[in-house]
Amino acid sequence: MSSINSFIRENVESIGDYVHLAPDIPEKKLNNATVAMKCESLVNSIIAIQDGTRFGKGDEGFIFTGERMIHHKHGEFMYSDIQKVTFQEETDNSFGIESTKKSLVIQTSSSTHTLKSMHGINEKKLAQFLNQIVTNFSDFKEELQILVLTEMSDEFKKAYLKIIVNMTYEDDKNIDATELSEILLLRTRLQLSDEARNEILDYVSDISEDTKLTSDSLINELRELSDGSQHESIMISLVKDIINTHYSATNNLAKDFDFIIKNKELFELSDEKIDFAFKAVKDGQAILDEKVDDDKIRENASQLASAAAAIGAPIAAVYISGSVVGLSAAGITSGLATLGLGMGMTGGLAVIGAVGFLTYMGVRSVSGVNELDKFKVKQAMLLEALKQTHSTIHEVIGDINHLVNTLNEIMASSEDNREKLILAEKRVARFVAALKKTSVKADVFEHSVNLTKCPSILDHGRFFELSNEPTKKELYHFVMGRYVMDDINEKKPTYKLNTSASTKELEKVAEILSKLGYFDMKKSIHAKASQALSGVFN
């Protein structure tokens, strides 16, 4: 039989309408409910809330945890103290109009409570739900419903990473530099202690058919080191990281490769939930496409949330270890919040008055400054990914120092350790290669960031007006050398950004445009006006 937390999660939606499951409970509703029902200390253990208000405020209704149910009017009911729940239905003929009144009677060891007029509640279904809890369970406990892997123990993180290591080894009995780079990036995001990092380092270095731990034993370890209600989210996250590491190493975005097929029963995930993890990887990698802007990121996140809801999976499951391009869980949450999406967070532009905002955007649109606004969140997310990648490089330098120290110890201990020396040298070489791969990934992120800083289509007339001075001609020619004329036959040609320009060149283009005032509203409007007047008099 499933645990009480799992049972509630799987069945609580049957009690009626307006039921919200963690971790996808809207933040405002969750705060209103916990304050109104005086249970702020339980906020991370709340499995579900039922919003009993008519306008969605959330401060009336029910809260469910692994030990108790709380009602806004009747207070707290410990499951272990409930003796019986009865559904009552009475016919009322008051004022000559026949109506049916439904209620719920909860009998505890010390009192009896009658609950009436519960908005959105199916009283009969709620009685059945509570009686199943009372009859079928005796072990009640609170479990954390909001999970981020960085907050788990080192033992848990090591088991999680070792499964990824197993996947990279089992395909060809070798862990190459690209695979090692992905393992090290994930290790950074999970934030292991120095001792745990070195243990993963040794596991990678020493792995063989004889030393490899079975994935079965490692998944059992994950189960033992976490609450039962978290297990499905952990497995979705694990499958997402397995798919992404495989893709990064093979350049083959797939969900049906040998390791997934072989261990599918161990993951205990339906095909739909594996598809969900696959879509998360696909959408995550899309952020590196120069055509993907904030609107597309928002659209992909909304579609992913809809897919999660359709299969009963928590959307946060694909974020708890960070994103596939290197974002930390906090970085993803921050980015989605800015777009007004994600994990109960709110954000975006609500603080700006509607009229003022529309006027502001109208002016920016006329002046042509607003193009890069479409990439603000993408840019911030890529910068966070870049920061994480630099952290990995810093950690790998520490790994190499650790290996060099080991090498020195071997050299000092005996002159007859030639085999150990050769093995140690190979390990150092492997980590140097992984460091180079990680550095290349950092360069990709930096290139993507710089693409978002440059307009994809250059307003040539405006730029010409801003740079039409002798001292600025060199800057003009440098920028124009990084744009390609799209159609020479048109009277007004289009200048498109050459996306194959080097990272340093793109960085310099963005800096020149910024310094000349291309993105400055006041200077931009002035340049537009000058351009228009020039056209009139010429």
Secondary structure by P-SEA (a helix, b strand, c coil): cccaaaaaaaccccccccccccccccaaaaaaaaaaaccccccccccccccccccccccccccccccbbbbccccccccccccbbbbbbbbbbcccbbbbbbbbbbbcccbbbbbccccccaaaaaaaaaaaaaccccbbbbbbcccccccccaaaaaaaaaaaaaaaaaacccccaaaaaaaaaaaaaacccaaaaaaaaaaaaaccccccccaaaaaaaaaaaccccaaaaaaaaaaaaaaaaaaaaccccccccaaaaaacccccccaaaaaaaaaaaaaaaccccccccaaaaaaaaaaaaaaaaaacccccccccccccccccaaaaaaaaaaaccccccccccccccaaaaaaaaaaaaaaccccccccaaaaaaaaaaaaaaaaaaaaaaaaaaaaaaaaaaaaaacccaaaaaaaaaaaaaaaaaaaaaaaaaaaaaaaaaaaaacccccaaaaaaaaaccccaaaaaaaaaaacccccccccbbbbbbcccccaaaaaaaaaaaaaaccccaaaaaaaaaaaaaaaaac
